[in-house]
Amino acid sequence: MRFKFYLVTAVATSALALAGQALAGGFYVGDQSVKGLGRAYAGEAADTGADDLWWNPAAIAGLTRSEIVFGLQGESVSGTQSNTGSTITRPFQATTPVGGVSTAKNPILSAVVPNFASAYRINDQWAVGLALTSPYSDTTKYASNSFARYDALTTKLLTIDVQPTLAWKPNRWLGLGVGFDAEYVKSTLSNALPNLSPLLPDGSQELQGNGWDYGFVVGGEAHPTSTLSLGVSYRSEIKHTLTGQVTVAGLYGPLAAANSSLSGKARFTTPDIATAAARWTFAPKLTLDAQVQRFGWSAFNAITITDIATTAATPENYRDTTNLSVGLEYALDAMWTVRTGMGYDETPTTNAVRSARVPDGNRWLYSLGLSAKPKSWLIVDAAVGYLDVQGSHLNYNDTQYSGTPVVTPVTLSGQTSNSDVITSIAAHVMF
């Protein structure tokens, strides 16, 4: 009975630990504005309008008209994850290759990401707004016989971020804003489990969890001249708690004691984000945009796991990162505006620890955008971007059934390369 108790808690703890892996840099979705995509998200924290609320709550300070913005961004992802020597060491047996299909084609699934924002002008000084975004959403699937199966099979992550905002314009050149950040996370994570004999089929484990947690965002914008805008903002980290169920099935022999469903919790912290931006109209109709963001991923230093009997901390190896972007915007006439931009984004993952759930690397974004204003009350934005993710090494060491006599080390070793084509469209309605 004692062995059964430790085996069940060891498997459940392993499954819950995967929740944190699903929330790394590769799952941050910055596609919160179609207009912003057109210039690689440069200058967002210094611009005005409801669709800039994610970057700066002061963006709606001093609005002359109320507005509603709805956008859709489609992401078409292609990539390859290749085995470079993944192994498994079963109890009392020699280390062997994990076997299975050695190449995973397009495991990161394409998706459509919506966003919504609105702002209501109370008077010349005050405005209220609401932004609905999905900043950490993605889906990754590997075949049941993939070389990465013991690390990851399915990762489904959905976030809904609700940001009510209050903005104030105390004078001609200054805007201030504050927002409350309510974030819902729902996740499904699964992976294969090795049986003690390589002749037996794999077992499986799946975690389903969800929860609401909260933070804040503050910001300010300065408009010292008619041609220069400056903006800064700070979005707090959010300490998430996922409450859910771990289901283990398909284990045989001594491992069969772990086949069960257990309730548990996983706690982790998403990064704070500091942003500074500028927009400078240095020639008639031509604006230069620039932005820098600092992501505090080092706050994600561990996952605290609690199941029915134990509490444990799983250390992570994430690092703080910096995002840089520049863009140009040219107003052809009163109706048409064109944009272009490029940006560089560091990955918080490292070569020392990189899971197949987050096959991420440093990224370059290249983009083009177009806006049309066919009516005084309507603006339509469209943009396309190409995201080039630099190749990186998969390296993840996991110990299945840790703390039991049948401990089974598994080492993931692979190479990854990915790219993403982003197409988007949005409508602004002003009233």
N, C-alpha and C positions, 0 to 999 in steps of 0.2 A: 504493500500500500504506500510506503514511503517513496519508493521509486516511481510509482504511478503519479504521486503528487508533484514531485519535482519535474517529471517529464512533461506533464500538462502545463505547468507554469512556464517552463523553459520554451516550449513551442509558442505559447500565447505571447510571451514577451518578445520573441523574435518577430512575430507577425506585427505587433503593435509598433515595434521600432521602425518599420518601413514607412509609417505615416510621415515622419519627418523627411525622409528621402524624397517624397513627392513634392515638397515645397521648396525646392532649390531654385537657383537663378534661371535654369532652363524652363521653369514653369511660371516665371513672372511674365505677364502679358501687359506690355506697355501700350497696347492699341486702344487708347481711350479717346482719341480724337482723329477724325478723318482729315481735317484741316492740318493737324499736327503731323500726321504721317507724311503728307506732301513735302514737308521740310525736315523730315527725320526727327521730329519732335524737338527741334531747336526753337528756343524763345518762348516755349509754352508758358512758363511761369511769369513772363512779362507781358503776355497778350491779354486781351479782354474778351469776355463772352462766356456763356454757360459751358461750352465744351472744353474750357480750360480749368474747370473747377477741380479736377483730379490733381492738377499740378499746383494750383494756387487758389485758395478760397477768396482772395481779394480780386479775382478776375472779373467779378460782377459788380464791384464797387463803382458807383457813378454811371450805371447803365442808363441810356436815354430811352430804351424800349425794353419791354419784357420779351422773353424768347423761350422757345422749346427746340431742342436739338435731338435728333434720333439718328444713329449711325449703325452700319453693319460692316464688319471687316472679316473677309474670308482669308484663311491661311491654308495654303497648299504646301505641305511639308514633304520633302524627299530626303532620304538618308540611308546610310548603310552602317550597321554594327557588325564587326567581324571578330571571330574568336582568334586569340593569339596565344592560347595555352592555358585555358581554364581547367582547374583540377578539382577532384574530390578525394577525401581520405576517409573511407568507411572504417568503423572499429575493427581492429586486428587485421586490416588489409592494407596493401600497398597503395600509395597515391596513384590515381589513374586519371586520364582525361575525363571530363564530364560527358563527352559524347554529344550526340544530337546534331542538329543542323548548325553549321559553323558560320553562316551569314544570315543576318536579319535585315530584310529589305523594308524600308519605310515603317519602322515600328511606332514613330510618332505620327498620330493620325491627324489628318486635316480637320479644320473646324471653322465654324462661323461664330464670331464674337460680337454680340450687340453692346451698345452703350447708349445711355439716355441722360440728358441733362436739361434742366430748366432753371430759369431765373425770373423773378418777379420784382419789378421796380416799384418800391414803395413811394419814394420821393427822390429829390436830387441827391440826398446823402445816403439813404438806406436801401438795401436790396436783400432778398432772401433767395436761396437756391437749393436745388436738390440734384445730386448726381448718382446714377446707378451704373456701376461698372463691374467687371469681372477680372480682377487683376492677377489671379493665380489659378487659371483654368487650363486644363490640357488632358489629353488621353494618350496613353502609350500601351501597345499590345505586342506581345511576343508569342510565337507559336509554342504549343505545349511541349514540343521537342527541341526548342531552341537551346543553344549553349548557355544562354542567360537565364534559363528557367528557374534556377534555384535562387536567383537574385530578384527576378521580376517576371511576371506574366502579364498582368493587367494593372494599369494605373489609371483611375478615373478621378479627376479632381475638378470640383466646381466651387467657385467662390462667387458670392454676391455681396458687393460692397455698397452700402447705403450711406450717403454723405449729405445730411442737411446742413446748410451753410447760412451764415449771417455776415454781410459785408457792409462796410461804412466808409464813406468818403468825407473826411473832416474838412478838407480844403481842395483847391483846384488841382493840386499836383500829387496828392497822396491817397491811396486806397488801402484799407485793412480788412482782413477777413478771418473768420474762424469757423471750423466745421467739426461736427461730431461724426466719428467713423464707426459704423456698425458693420461687422463683417461675418457673413455666414460661410462656413466651410462644410462641404460634403465630400466624402472620399470613399472609394472602393479600391482596395489594394490586394493583389493576390500573387502568389508564387508557388512553385513546386517544392515538395519536400522529398528528400531521398529516403527510400527504404534501406534497411541494413544490407540486403542482398541486391547486387546490380541486376539480377535476373527478374526482380519484381518491378512492377510499374511504379511510377512516382505517386506519392500522395500529394495533397494540396492544402494550402491555408489561405483564408481570405479575411480581410478586415473591412468592415463597413462602419463608418463613424461620421458624426456631424456635430456641429455646435456653433453658437453665436458668441463672439467676443468683440471688444470695443477699444477704440483709440481716439485720436484727435488729429486735426491738421490746422495749422495757422500760417498766415502769410501776409505779405505786404507788397504793394507796387508803388513805384515813384515815376512820375512823368514830368521831369524837370523842364523839358522843352517839348515842342510839338513834334519833334523828330526822334526823341529818345525815350525809351521805356525800360525800366529796370524792375526786376522782381525777385523775391526770395520767399521760400516756404519751407516748412518742416512738417513732415508726417510722422507720427509716433510709431514705434513698434507696437505690435499687437501680440499679447500672450494668449495663444489659442489652447483650448482644451477640447479634444475630440472624444466623445462618448460613443461607444459602439460595441460591436460583437465580433469575436474572432471564431471562425469555423475551421476546424481541422478534420480532414477526411482522407481515406485511402491509405492509412498506415497499417502495417501487418506485424505479426510477431510481438516482441516486447514493446514496439512502438505503438501498437494498437490502443494502448491505454490513453494516448493523447487525442484520439478521435473524439471530438466534443465541440460544444459551443460555449464560449466564456465571454462574459462582459468585461470591459476594461476601458481605460482612459490613456490617451497619449497627450502630453503637454509639450509645446514647443513655441518658439517666438519668431515671428516674421520681422524683417528688418525695418528700422526707421529709415526715412529718406529725406535728405537735405538737398534743396534745389536752388540754384541761382541762375538767372537768365537775363538777357538783354535783347532789345530790338532797336535798330538804328536805321532810320530812313536817310541814307547818306547821299542819295541822288533822287531827283524827281521820280516818284512811283516805284523806286527800288529800295527794298528793306533787307538789311543783313540781320540774321537771327543767330543767337548762340546760347548754349545751355550746358551746365555741368550739374551732375547729380552724384551724390555720395550715398551708397546703400550700406547700412550697418549690419551686414550679414554675420559679423562675428557674434552678434546676440544669439544666433542659432548655434550655440556651442554644445548643446546637449539636448536630448529628448528624455524627459522623465516619464517613465512607464509605470502604470499601476494596474494590476489585475486583481483577482479575487484574493490573492494571498501575498503578493510581493510588490515592492517599489524598487525600481532600478533606473539608473541613468545611462543612456547610450551616448558616448562622446561623439561629436561631429568635428569636421575639419574645414569649416567654412571661413572665408575671409571677407573683409570689407572690400567693396568694389567701387569703381568710378565710371560713370557714363558721360561721354562728351559728344556733342552734336553741333553742327553748323548748318545754316540754310539760307536761301535767298528767296525773296518774294517780289514779284513784279506785277503791278497793276496795269494791264494793257489798256483798259478804259474803265468806264463806270460799271460795266457788266462783267468783264473777265479778269481773273487774276491767276497767274501761274506760279508754281513753287518748285523748288528742288532742294535736296539736302543730303547730308551723309552723317553717320554717327558711328561711334565705337563704344562697345559695351563689354566690360570684363565679366568673366564667369566667376561666381563665388566658389565653384568646385575646384579641386586641385588634382594633379596627377596622382598624388598619394592616396586619395580616396575619391572615386567617382563611380557611382552606381549606374547600372543599365536603366534605372528609372529616370535618371537625369543625365542622358548622354550629351552633355553640354560642352561648349568651348567659348573662347572669346569670339565676339561677333562684330561684323561690319554691316551697316544698313545703308542702302542707296535708294533714293526715292524721288518720285515726281508727283505733282499734284496740280489740280485745276479747280477753280471756283467760278460759278456763274450766278448772276443775280438777275433773273428774268423779271422779277417783280420787286417792288420796294419792300415787300414783307417776306420775301423768300430768297434764300441762298442755298444752292446745291453744291456740295463738295464731292470731289472724287480724287482718289490717289492710288498709286501702286508703289510697292516697295520690294526690294530684293534683300533678303537677310542671308549673308554668307557666314556660316558657323565654322570656325577653324577646326580642323581635325584635332582630336585629343585621345588620350588613352583611358580606357575603362579599367578600373582597378578597385575591387571591392572584396574584402575578406570577411566572410561570415562563418560563424560557428553554430551549426545546427545542433539542437539538443544540449546546449551548454549547461554544465553543472550536473550532468547525468553520466552514467558509465558508458553510454553510447554516443558520446560527443563526436560530431562529424564535421570537420573543417571543410569549407568550400571556398575556393579562390576564383574570382572572376577576373579574367585578363582579356582585353579586347581593344579594338581600335574603332573610332567612331568619326563619321563625317556627315554633316547635315546642311540643308539650305531650306529657305522658306520664301515663297512668293506671296505677298500680301496685296489684296485688292479690296477697295473699300469705297463706300458711298454714304453720304449723310445729307440730311435736309435740316435747315434752320428756318423756323417760322417765327416771325416777329409780330408783336401786337402791342 
